[in-house]
């Protein structure tokens, strides 16, 4: 089972990317928002959490990629709604997870019908199934946006740079992996204030 991929974008496809990992190219389906973000990115390097989709009706394996574990977890919650299969769900995620979760909690049918492939009846079914269950994704994704390395407060940015240097130069991690580990550590504990605390959080998660 494939759960995570890190590699180089060879080219963009209509609904995702062809990702080169080692000497193998993987077709990865992405949300419209993620495709747009990668197209505007200044790097071809990407790391993705993978949802592996394979059923009797869908015998060809489909890899669906997400930027964070939180996005993947929301997706897995989203597809518990009747009539929302994985392919429909990924196309519908044209807005951020935080915005979609917030609309569900506010019972905002108008917002949900603005998502690709979601009609009024389906929007009402989404609310009936998930209302009260996705509030955590509002906070998680909003916080993740704030933890973007380019938007960090100066002190946190300095700490991140110091820890990145050690992870890459001394411990052999790729810059992309180092950035991901640091981002996830800050997402778990936003009160981290020293390089030592950041290292502890990164490696405690791995133990």
C-alpha positions in Angstrom: 0.0 0.0 0.0 1.4 3.4 -0.9 0.9 6.0 1.8 3.4 8.7 1.0 5.4 9.9 -2.0 8.1 12.4 -2.4 9.6 13.3 -5.8 9.7 15.6 -8.8 6.8 16.7 -11.0 7.4 15.5 -14.5 4.3 17.2 -16.0 0.8 18.2 -15.1 -2.2 16.2 -16.2 -5.9 17.3 -16.4 -6.6 16.3 -12.8 -3.2 15.9 -11.2 0.5 15.2 -11.9 3.0 12.6 -13.1 5.4 12.4 -10.1 8.9 10.9 -10.6 10.0 9.0 -7.5 13.3 7.3 -8.1 13.0 5.9 -11.6 9.2 5.3 -11.4 6.6 7.8 -12.5 3.3 7.8 -10.5 0.1 9.3 -11.8 -1.4 11.1 -8.8 -4.8 12.7 -8.8 -5.0 16.0 -6.9 -7.7 18.4 -5.7 -8.2 21.4 -8.1 -6.8 23.7 -5.4 -3.6 21.6 -5.0 -3.1 21.6 -8.8 -3.3 25.3 -8.9 -0.9 25.7 -6.0 1.7 23.5 -7.6 1.4 25.2 -10.9 2.2 28.5 -9.3 5.0 27.1 -7.1 8.6 27.9 -7.9 9.8 24.3 -7.3 9.0 21.0 -8.9 9.7 19.1 -5.7 6.6 17.8 -3.9 5.7 15.5 -1.0 2.2 14.0 -0.8 0.2 11.9 1.6 -1.5 9.3 -0.6 -5.0 7.8 -0.5 -4.9 4.5 -2.4 -8.2 3.7 -4.1 -8.9 0.3 -5.5 -12.3 -1.5 -5.6 -14.0 -4.1 -7.8 -15.7 -1.3 -9.6 -12.4 0.6 -9.9 -9.9 -2.2 -10.6 -7.2 0.3 -11.8 -5.4 1.7 -8.7 -5.9 5.4 -8.3 -3.5 7.4 -6.1 -5.0 10.6 -4.6 -2.5 13.0 -3.1 -2.8 15.5 -0.3 -0.5 18.1 1.1 -1.1 17.3 4.7 -2.3 14.4 6.9 -5.2 16.7 8.0 -6.3 17.2 4.4 -6.2 13.4 3.8 -8.1 12.8 7.1 -10.9 15.2 6.0 -11.1 13.5 2.6 -11.6 10.2 4.3 -14.3 11.7 6.4 -15.9 13.3 3.4 -16.2 10.1 1.5 -18.3 8.5 4.3 -21.2 10.5 2.8 -23.5 8.4 0.6 -23.0 9.2 -3.1 -19.6 10.9 -2.4 -17.0 8.5 -3.8 -13.3 9.3 -3.8 -13.2 10.7 -7.4 -16.2 12.9 -6.8 -14.8 14.0 -3.4 -11.4 15.1 -4.8 -13.0 17.1 -7.6 -15.4 18.7 -5.1 -12.5 19.9 -2.9 -11.9 23.1 -5.0 -11.8 25.2 -1.8 -9.7 24.7 1.3 -10.5 22.0 3.8 -11.0 24.6 6.4 -13.6 26.5 4.3 -15.5 23.3 3.4 -15.5 22.1 7.0 -16.7 25.5 8.2 -19.5 25.5 5.7 -20.7 22.1 6.9 -20.7 23.2 10.5 -22.6 26.4 9.6 -25.0 24.3 7.4 -24.2 26.6 4.5 -25.9 24.9 1.6 -25.1 27.7 -0.8 -21.4 27.4 -0.3 -21.4 23.6 -0.7 -23.4 23.8 -3.9 -20.7 26.0 -5.3 -18.3 23.0 -5.1 -17.8 21.1 -8.3 -20.4 18.3 -8.8 -22.3 19.1 -5.6 -26.0 19.8 -6.0 -28.5 21.0 -3.4 -29.6 17.5 -2.5 -26.0 16.3 -2.1 -25.1 19.4 -0.1 -28.0 18.7 2.3 -26.8 15.0 2.6 -23.3 16.2 3.4 -24.6 18.4 6.2 -26.9 15.7 7.6 -24.0 13.2 7.7 -21.1 15.4 8.8 -22.4 18.3 10.8 -20.8 18.2 14.2 -18.0 15.9 13.0 -15.6 18.2 11.1 -15.1 21.2 13.4 -11.6 20.0 14.2 -10.6 20.4 10.5 -11.4 24.1 10.6 -8.8 24.8 13.3 -6.2 22.4 11.9 -6.2 23.7 8.4 -6.4 27.4 9.5 -3.4 26.8 11.7 -1.6 25.0 9.0 -2.0 28.0 6.8 -0.4 30.2 9.5 2.4 27.7 9.8 3.5 28.3 6.2 7.3 28.7 6.4 7.1 32.0 4.4 4.6 33.5 6.8 6.1 32.4 10.2 7.0 35.1 12.8 10.7 36.1 12.7 11.6 34.1 15.8 9.9 30.9 14.6 11.4 31.3 11.2 14.9 31.5 12.7 14.3 28.4 14.7 13.0 26.6 11.6 16.1 27.6 9.6 18.4 26.3 12.3 16.6 23.0 12.6 16.4 22.6 8.8 20.1 23.0 8.6 20.8 20.2 11.1 18.1 17.9 9.5 19.6 18.3 6.0 23.3 18.7 6.5 23.9 16.4 9.5 21.0 13.9 9.4 20.6 13.4 5.7 17.0 14.5 5.2 16.0 16.2 2.0 15.0 19.9 2.3 11.5 18.9 1.4 11.2 16.3 4.1 12.8 18.7 6.7 10.2 21.4 5.8 7.4 18.9 6.1 8.6 17.6 9.5 9.0 21.1 10.9 5.6 22.2 9.6 3.8 19.2 11.2 5.7 19.7 14.5 4.4 23.3 14.6 0.9 22.2 13.7 0.9 19.8 16.7 2.4 22.3 19.1 2.3 26.0 18.2 4.0 27.0 21.5 7.4 25.7 20.4 9.9 28.5 21.1 13.4 26.9 20.9 15.3 24.6 18.4 15.5 22.0 21.2 11.8 21.9 21.7 11.3 21.6 17.9 13.7 18.7 17.7 12.0 17.0 20.6 8.6 17.3 19.0 9.9 16.1 15.6 11.6 13.0 17.0 9.1 12.2 19.7 6.5 11.8 16.9 8.9 9.2 15.2 9.4 7.1 18.3 
